[in-house]
Structures are given as structure tokens and as C-alpha cells.
Amino acid sequence: MSKRVKKIFWGLVLMIMFIGISIPQKAYAKSGTVTKKKTITIYKGKNKTVKLKNFKKAKKIKIRVSGTTRISVKQKKKKGGVLIKAKRTGTAKITITYTVSKKRYVYRMVVKVKKPAKKTSSKTSTVDKRSNEDTSKIKYKYDVKVISKGTIYNNALIYVKTDNPDGSFHFEKDDCIISTATSNYMNLPILNKSTGKVKNGYLVEVILEGNSENIISLYENDGSFIGTDTGIKVSIKTGDYEKDEDAWIEEIISRAKVYVKQGYYESPDGSKMLLPVDEIGEKHCVMRALESMVLDEFKYVRTTTDSNGNGMAVYLYGEDDMPYWISKHITCLTSTHIMRKCADKLSLPNEKTYAGYSAHYYATVTIDGEEVVFDACPDQEKSIIEYGSWNMINIDSLANNSYAKITKK
């Protein structure tokens, strides 16, 4: 081979190598898995839409939520994503999987829910003006008691004893009206469900911020938009719902592990369920024990039928206004929530599953690669009671909650 031919040959080789390196290569295939991670910050009470790639064409969509806060996730295929609503502060994890053609998408999101920034008021703000109002302009008398029992979390029941004839008053916090008439509790003598009217006053429910000191004020409606300050302030200390629920979940799991260690769970009626660790594994046995414990320790929300044949749920003051782990009254949604919380603690993948009938749900938990069903919903038939079989409560005899302090000007 001549020198000239050699130069041409090696020149062509180098040119081909250069072109091969320079041209960008497509690193994707028509099939496979695409995994993406996101960190999202939302303020409590707000919504946020998160766009997902090719979501408008998505099929086989699965959404799993876990963590220390309550959020809701709704599919919005027309908008190409999901709508996330933050209900409480904390951190949540969302895993969304779906397929488009032969490609599988996996989105793992960390959602941080924060408290909204507090607005600072100037010297000429409405707050300052109203705090200096002359309370002599108030037409009626008011005596306030917070009658919620036990630890207060996000809502408080307040009895306002007053000669105000039409309930024209309200509670405010940070310039926002937070009170509404209540008629939820069948064992309280409510005369007018739309106004919360009782014999000597009114029952109202206020919406509070959890795990904080809430200071709310009572205003008398005077025909203006803002009303007149009565000089009555209520300080309510609220508990940490997530922390207390988490402590209860830890406690019930600890008890379940004791049953697993002894090899069986014994129901109150004396029947025993074997927990064979060698056959199905420790975590599976713990979940089975937990399922039986919830079935034995909880009852379905009570229901009744009135004289007209109308079926309804029964909510009683002092019982059904407590967290589920205290009231011990649940539905299938609550039992599913409990089982999923326990599965999260045991690091087991899980999801809420629709049973396909009567709006019934259960938890599906993946253990050692196998999907296992856990349905801890109590028997609804056993919770049917006779209409009016509950005792009515004298509101005037109720004491003020120890977590609440009432002050007057």
C-alpha cells in the first residue's frame, strides 16, 4: 500500500470515529421504566397541581401516600397531572405509577406541608382598631364554655350562653371567621339545627390550628362586615394529632409483637389464632395479629333508623367527637387507614383497595413479593341501635375544658 493510500485510509478512519463521537445518541427505548423524583412544598390548606409526563394518556394508574401528614391526591388527566391538597402540616411521600404504551412511569414525591406565613399588621390595621373598641356598645350578654372533652385537636365545641335572640355573633382568629353552628350530636338538646340553638344559647364549632395555642375572639354582629368586639377571648391549646396517632400505632404494634412471640393471638371469646412465623414470616404474623386486634377492639360507627324509616349514622357528644383510637368507632376507611399505617411502620408497601361493592375498602399489603389482603372492618350489623336509645345531656352542667381559658375585658 502506497503512502498516499495509507494517508487516505487513516484519514477516513479518523473521520468516521469523530462523526460517531459527535452525533448525540438517543438513550431511550420505546419500552422500559422512567423514574423521576420531586420535592414539593405546599402551605397548609392550599392546593397544588403537579404535571406528570404523558399523564393524559396514562393507564393502570396507582397512587400510594404515606407519611406524617394528611394530604389528598386526585387525578387530573385533562390537566396532565395530579392535584395535591394539604390538610395538615408535616411531610408525606407520594408514589405514582402508570403506563403509557409499553413504557412505565414512576414518580416519587416528597411533599412538605408548612404553616402559612403570618401577616403582620400595621399601626392603622383593622386588628388594632378593633382591639380598642368600647365594649359598652355590646347589646347582649355572653357566657362562653369550651365543652369538648379531652385533648382538643383541630375542632372545638363551644357553648355560648346568651340572651342574643338570633345567634348573631361569631368567633374570629387572625381576622378570619372560624365558627359555624353545629347540629351533629344527637345527645345534645338542639332546638334548631341550622343555628345550633339550644335552650339558653347556642352551640358552635370552631376550626383551630393543631399543635398550637389558638387565641380566638367573640364578636357580636352589628350589621357591619366586621362586627363589634365583645372583649371575650378564648385561649385553646391544641394537641398534635399526628404525634398522638403515631404513638398509638407504635403501641398497638408492640402488643401485636408480643402475641407473635407467644405464637398465637387469643380473642376475648377465648378463640385462638395461630401465628406461625416459620411458615409465613414475622411481619406477616404481626399484620395478622393487628387485623384481629382491630376487629376485636373496635366497633363500626353506630347506625339507627328513625320513625320514618330513614337510616342514619349516630354521633354522640363525648364519644364520637374523640379521635378514633379513643372512641373505638370506625368505618372501613378508618380500618384501612389503620392497617396501612401499621404496614408503613413495618416498611411494607401497601395501598387502599376498593372491594367492588357497597363502597367497601380494605388494605392490600405486599409481603415478600406477595399481595396480602387485610380487612379489619368491624361488623356493621352489630352496631345498629334503636333510635333515641341514648341519654340526653344537660349542657349547663358541662364544665369548661381544662385546655381552654376564657378572659374578658
C-alpha positions as CSV (number, residue, x, y, z in Angstrom):
1,M,0.0,0.0,0.0
2,S,1.4,3.4,-1.0
3,K,1.9,6.2,1.4
4,R,-0.8,8.2,-0.3
5,V,-3.3,5.4,0.0
6,K,-2.4,4.9,3.7
7,K,-3.0,8.6,4.4
8,I,-6.4,8.4,2.7
9,F,-7.3,5.2,4.6
10,W,-6.4,6.5,8.1
11,G,-8.0,9.9,7.4
12,L,-11.3,8.1,6.6
13,V,-11.0,6.0,9.9
14,L,-10.4,9.2,12.0
15,M,-13.3,11.0,10.3
16,I,-15.7,8.1,11.0
17,M,-14.6,7.9,14.6
18,F,-15.1,11.7,15.0
19,I,-18.6,11.6,13.5
20,G,-19.5,8.7,15.7
21,I,-18.5,10.6,18.8
22,S,-20.0,13.9,17.8
23,I,-23.5,12.7,16.9
24,P,-25.7,12.5,20.0
25,Q,-27.3,9.1,20.6
26,K,-30.9,8.5,21.6
27,A,-30.7,7.0,25.1
28,Y,-34.3,5.9,25.3
29,A,-36.3,3.0,24.0
30,K,-40.0,2.6,23.3
31,S,-40.3,0.3,26.3
32,G,-38.8,0.4,29.8
33,T,-39.2,2.4,33.1
34,V,-38.8,6.1,33.6
35,T,-38.2,7.1,37.3
36,K,-38.5,10.7,38.5
37,K,-38.1,12.3,41.9
38,K,-39.7,15.6,43.0
39,T,-39.7,17.6,46.3
40,I,-42.8,19.8,46.7
41,T,-43.6,22.5,49.3
42,I,-47.2,23.4,49.9
43,Y,-48.8,25.6,52.6
44,K,-51.5,24.1,54.8
45,G,-55.0,24.4,53.3
46,K,-53.7,25.1,49.8
47,N,-53.8,23.1,46.6
48,K,-51.1,22.4,44.0
49,T,-51.3,20.7,40.6
50,V,-48.2,18.7,39.7
51,K,-47.6,18.0,36.0
52,L,-46.6,14.4,35.1
53,K,-45.1,13.3,31.7
54,N,-47.6,11.8,29.3
55,F,-50.2,11.6,32.1
56,K,-53.1,12.4,29.8
57,K,-52.5,9.1,28.1
58,A,-51.8,7.2,31.3
59,K,-53.3,3.8,32.1
60,K,-53.0,1.4,35.1
61,I,-52.6,4.4,37.5
62,K,-51.7,3.6,41.1
63,I,-51.2,6.3,43.8
64,R,-49.8,5.5,47.3
65,V,-49.5,8.0,50.1
66,S,-47.6,7.7,53.4
67,G,-46.0,9.9,56.0
68,T,-46.8,12.2,59.0
69,T,-49.4,14.5,57.4
70,R,-52.8,14.2,55.8
71,I,-52.9,15.1,52.1
72,S,-55.3,14.2,49.3
73,V,-54.2,13.3,45.8
74,K,-56.7,13.4,42.9
75,Q,-56.1,12.5,39.2
76,K,-56.4,15.4,36.8
77,K,-55.8,13.7,33.4
78,K,-57.2,16.6,31.4
79,K,-54.6,18.8,33.0
80,G,-51.9,16.2,32.7
81,G,-51.1,15.7,36.3
82,V,-52.5,15.3,39.9
83,L,-54.0,17.8,42.3
84,I,-52.5,17.7,45.8
85,K,-54.4,19.2,48.7
86,A,-52.5,19.8,52.0
87,K,-54.7,19.3,55.1
88,R,-52.1,19.3,57.9
89,T,-48.5,20.3,58.4
90,G,-45.8,17.6,58.1
91,T,-44.2,15.5,55.5
92,A,-45.7,13.0,53.1
93,K,-44.4,10.7,50.5
94,I,-46.3,10.0,47.3
95,T,-45.6,7.2,44.8
96,I,-47.4,7.4,41.5
97,T,-47.0,4.7,38.9
98,Y,-48.7,4.4,35.4
99,T,-48.0,3.1,31.9
100,V,-48.1,4.8,28.5
101,S,-47.9,2.3,25.6
102,K,-45.2,-0.1,26.8
103,K,-43.4,2.4,29.0
104,R,-43.8,2.5,32.8
105,Y,-43.5,5.8,34.7
106,V,-42.7,6.0,38.4
107,Y,-42.9,9.4,40.2
108,R,-41.6,9.5,43.8
109,M,-42.5,12.8,45.5
110,V,-41.7,14.2,48.9
111,V,-44.4,16.7,49.9
112,K,-43.6,19.2,52.7
113,V,-46.6,20.9,54.2
114,K,-45.8,24.2,56.0
115,K,-47.8,26.7,58.1
116,P,-48.8,29.8,56.1
117,A,-46.8,32.8,56.9
118,K,-48.5,35.1,59.4
119,K,-49.5,38.5,58.1
120,T,-48.0,41.4,60.1
121,S,-50.4,44.3,60.9
122,S,-49.5,48.0,60.8
123,K,-50.5,50.5,63.4
124,T,-53.5,51.5,61.4
125,S,-54.7,47.9,60.8
126,T,-58.2,46.7,61.4
127,V,-56.9,44.5,64.2
128,D,-55.6,47.4,66.2
129,K,-58.7,49.4,65.8
130,R,-61.0,46.6,66.8
131,S,-58.9,45.6,69.9
132,N,-59.6,49.1,71.3
133,E,-63.3,49.1,70.8
134,D,-65.7,50.2,73.5
135,T,-67.4,47.0,74.7
136,S,-70.3,49.1,76.1
137,K,-71.7,49.0,72.6
138,I,-72.5,45.3,73.0
139,K,-76.3,44.7,73.2
140,Y,-76.3,41.2,74.8
141,K,-74.6,39.1,77.5
142,Y,-72.4,36.2,76.7
143,D,-71.0,33.4,78.8
144,V,-68.6,31.1,77.0
145,K,-67.5,27.5,77.8
146,V,-65.4,25.1,75.7
147,I,-67.2,21.8,76.2
148,S,-65.1,19.5,74.1
149,K,-63.8,16.6,76.2
150,G,-60.2,15.5,76.5
151,T,-57.4,16.7,74.2
152,I,-58.6,19.2,71.5
153,Y,-57.0,18.8,68.1
154,N,-58.4,20.7,65.1
155,N,-62.0,21.4,66.2
156,A,-63.6,22.6,69.4
157,L,-67.2,22.6,70.5
158,I,-68.3,25.8,72.3
159,Y,-71.4,26.5,74.3
160,V,-72.3,30.2,74.2
161,K,-75.0,31.0,76.9
162,T,-76.6,34.3,75.8
163,D,-79.8,36.3,75.6
164,N,-79.0,37.1,71.9
165,P,-82.3,36.1,70.3
166,D,-81.0,35.1,66.8
167,G,-77.4,33.9,67.4
168,S,-76.0,37.0,65.6
169,F,-72.4,36.5,66.8
170,H,-69.2,34.7,65.6
171,F,-65.7,33.8,66.6
172,E,-62.6,35.0,64.8
173,K,-58.9,34.1,64.7
174,D,-56.4,36.3,62.8
175,D,-59.3,38.3,61.1
176,C,-61.0,35.1,59.8
177,I,-64.4,33.8,60.9
178,I,-63.8,30.3,62.3
179,S,-67.1,29.3,63.8
180,T,-70.2,27.6,62.5
181,A,-73.4,26.3,64.0
182,T,-73.3,22.6,64.9
183,S,-76.1,20.0,65.0
184,N,-74.0,16.9,64.7
185,Y,-74.6,15.4,68.1
186,M,-77.8,13.6,68.8
187,N,-77.5,13.5,72.6
188,L,-77.4,17.3,72.9
189,P,-80.8,19.1,73.1
190,I,-80.5,21.2,69.9
191,L,-83.7,23.1,69.1
192,N,-82.7,24.5,65.7
193,K,-80.2,22.6,63.6
194,S,-79.4,25.4,61.2
195,T,-78.5,27.9,64.0
196,G,-77.3,25.5,66.7
197,K,-79.9,26.9,69.1
198,V,-80.3,25.2,72.5
199,K,-82.4,26.2,75.5
200,N,-80.2,29.0,76.9
201,G,-77.9,29.8,74.0
202,Y,-76.1,28.3,71.1
203,L,-73.7,25.5,70.2
204,V,-70.9,26.4,67.7
205,E,-67.9,24.6,66.4
206,V,-64.6,26.4,65.8
207,I,-61.9,25.3,63.4
208,L,-58.4,25.5,65.0
209,E,-54.8,25.0,64.1
210,G,-53.4,21.8,65.6
211,N,-50.4,21.6,68.0
212,S,-50.5,25.3,68.9
213,E,-52.0,27.9,71.2
214,N,-55.1,29.3,69.5
215,I,-56.5,32.7,70.7
216,I,-59.9,33.4,69.4
217,S,-62.3,36.4,69.9
218,L,-66.0,36.6,70.2
219,Y,-67.7,39.4,68.0
220,E,-71.3,40.5,68.0
221,N,-72.8,41.1,64.6
222,D,-73.8,44.7,64.3
223,G,-74.8,45.0,60.7
224,S,-71.3,45.8,59.5
225,F,-68.9,43.4,57.9
226,I,-66.5,43.1,60.9
227,G,-68.9,43.2,63.9
228,T,-68.2,44.5,67.4
229,D,-65.6,43.0,69.8
230,T,-67.3,41.7,72.9
231,G,-64.0,41.7,74.8
232,I,-64.2,37.9,75.3
233,K,-61.2,35.9,74.3
234,V,-60.7,32.2,74.4
235,S,-57.3,30.6,74.5
236,I,-57.3,26.9,73.4
237,K,-54.3,24.7,73.5
238,T,-54.5,22.0,70.8
239,G,-52.7,18.7,70.7
240,D,-50.5,17.2,68.0
241,Y,-52.8,14.7,66.2
242,E,-50.1,13.1,64.1
243,K,-47.8,12.6,67.1
244,D,-50.6,11.1,69.3
245,E,-51.8,8.8,66.5
246,D,-48.3,7.7,65.8
247,A,-47.8,6.9,69.5
248,W,-50.9,4.8,69.4
249,I,-49.8,2.9,66.3
250,E,-46.5,2.1,67.9
251,E,-48.3,0.8,71.0
252,I,-50.6,-1.5,69.1
253,I,-47.8,-2.9,67.1
254,S,-45.8,-3.6,70.3
255,R,-48.7,-5.5,71.6
256,A,-49.1,-7.5,68.3
257,K,-45.4,-8.5,68.5
258,V,-46.0,-9.9,72.0
259,Y,-48.7,-12.2,70.5
260,V,-46.4,-13.2,67.7
261,K,-43.6,-14.1,70.2
262,Q,-46.0,-16.4,72.1
263,G,-47.2,-17.9,68.8
264,Y,-50.9,-17.1,68.9
265,Y,-53.5,-14.4,69.4
266,E,-56.4,-15.0,71.8
267,S,-59.7,-13.2,71.2
268,P,-61.9,-12.1,74.1
269,D,-64.2,-15.0,73.4
270,G,-61.3,-17.4,74.1
271,S,-60.7,-18.5,70.5
272,K,-57.1,-18.7,69.4
273,M,-55.4,-17.8,66.0
274,L,-52.0,-19.4,65.4
275,L,-49.2,-17.1,64.2
276,P,-46.7,-19.4,62.5
277,V,-43.6,-17.3,62.0
278,D,-41.7,-20.2,60.4
279,E,-44.3,-20.6,57.7
280,I,-45.3,-17.1,56.8
281,G,-42.7,-14.8,58.4
282,E,-42.7,-12.4,61.3
283,K,-44.1,-9.3,59.6
284,H,-47.0,-11.3,58.1
285,C,-47.8,-12.6,61.6
286,V,-47.7,-9.2,63.1
287,M,-50.1,-7.9,60.5
288,R,-52.5,-10.8,61.1
289,A,-52.4,-10.1,64.8
290,L,-53.1,-6.4,64.2
291,E,-56.0,-7.2,62.0
292,S,-57.6,-9.4,64.7
293,M,-56.9,-6.8,67.4
294,V,-58.7,-4.1,65.5
295,L,-61.6,-6.4,64.8
296,D,-61.9,-7.2,68.5
297,E,-61.2,-3.8,70.0
298,F,-63.2,-1.6,67.6
299,K,-66.9,-1.3,66.6
300,Y,-68.4,0.1,63.5
301,V,-69.9,3.6,63.6
302,R,-73.3,3.2,65.2
303,T,-76.4,3.5,62.9
304,T,-80.1,3.7,63.5
305,T,-83.4,4.1,61.7
306,D,-85.9,6.9,62.6
307,S,-89.7,6.6,62.7
308,N,-89.9,7.4,59.0
309,G,-87.6,4.6,58.1
310,N,-84.6,6.8,57.3
311,G,-81.3,5.2,58.1
312,M,-78.5,7.4,59.6
313,A,-75.2,7.3,61.4
314,V,-75.3,8.1,65.2
315,Y,-72.9,10.7,66.5
316,L,-72.9,11.3,70.3
317,Y,-71.2,14.1,72.1
318,G,-68.4,12.8,74.4
319,E,-67.8,9.8,72.3
320,D,-67.8,10.4,68.6
321,D,-66.1,13.7,68.9
322,M,-62.9,11.9,70.0
323,P,-60.1,10.5,67.8
324,Y,-60.8,7.0,66.5
325,W,-58.3,5.4,68.8
326,I,-60.2,6.7,71.8
327,S,-63.8,6.5,70.5
328,K,-63.2,3.0,69.1
329,H,-65.9,3.6,66.4
330,I,-64.7,3.3,62.9
331,T,-65.7,2.6,59.3
332,C,-63.9,0.5,56.6
333,L,-62.0,3.6,55.6
334,T,-60.6,4.0,59.1
335,S,-59.7,0.4,59.5
336,T,-57.9,0.5,56.1
337,H,-56.1,3.6,57.3
338,I,-55.0,1.8,60.5
339,M,-53.7,-1.2,58.6
340,R,-51.8,0.9,56.2
341,K,-50.2,3.0,59.0
342,C,-49.1,-0.2,60.6
343,A,-47.7,-1.5,57.3
344,D,-45.8,1.7,56.9
345,K,-44.2,1.2,60.3
346,L,-43.1,-2.3,59.3
347,S,-41.7,-0.9,56.0
348,L,-44.2,-2.9,53.9
349,P,-45.6,-1.5,50.6
350,N,-49.4,-1.0,50.8
351,E,-52.4,0.6,49.1
352,K,-56.1,1.2,49.7
353,T,-58.2,-1.2,47.6
354,Y,-61.8,-1.0,46.6
355,A,-63.7,-4.3,47.3
356,G,-66.1,-3.7,44.4
357,Y,-69.3,-3.5,46.5
358,S,-71.1,-1.2,48.9
359,A,-68.2,1.4,49.0
360,H,-66.1,-1.1,50.9
361,Y,-62.3,-0.8,51.1
362,Y,-59.5,-2.8,52.6
363,A,-55.7,-2.7,52.7
364,T,-53.5,-4.6,50.3
365,V,-50.0,-5.2,51.7
366,T,-47.1,-6.6,49.8
367,I,-45.1,-9.1,51.9
368,D,-42.1,-10.9,50.4
369,G,-43.4,-10.1,46.9
370,E,-46.9,-11.3,47.6
371,E,-50.0,-9.1,47.8
372,V,-51.9,-9.9,51.0
373,V,-55.4,-8.6,51.9
374,F,-56.1,-7.2,55.4
375,D,-59.7,-6.3,56.1
376,A,-60.1,-5.1,59.7
377,C,-63.6,-3.5,59.3
378,P,-65.9,-4.5,62.2
379,D,-69.4,-6.0,61.5
380,Q,-71.8,-3.2,60.7
381,E,-74.8,-5.2,61.7
382,K,-73.6,-5.3,65.3
383,S,-73.6,-1.5,65.6
384,I,-77.3,-0.9,64.8
385,I,-79.1,0.6,67.8
386,E,-82.6,1.7,68.5
387,Y,-83.4,5.3,67.6
388,G,-83.4,7.6,70.7
389,S,-81.8,4.9,72.9
390,W,-79.1,7.3,74.0
391,N,-79.2,9.6,77.1
392,M,-79.6,13.4,76.6
393,I,-77.1,15.7,78.2
394,N,-77.8,18.8,80.2
395,I,-75.4,21.4,78.6
396,D,-75.5,23.8,81.5
397,S,-73.9,21.0,83.7
398,L,-70.8,20.7,81.5
399,A,-67.5,22.1,82.7
400,N,-65.0,24.2,80.7
401,N,-62.3,22.1,79.1
402,S,-59.0,22.2,81.0
403,Y,-57.1,23.1,77.8
404,A,-59.2,26.3,77.4
405,K,-59.0,29.6,79.2
406,I,-61.7,32.3,79.0
407,T,-60.8,36.0,79.5
408,K,-62.9,39.2,79.5
409,K,-62.1,42.9,79.3
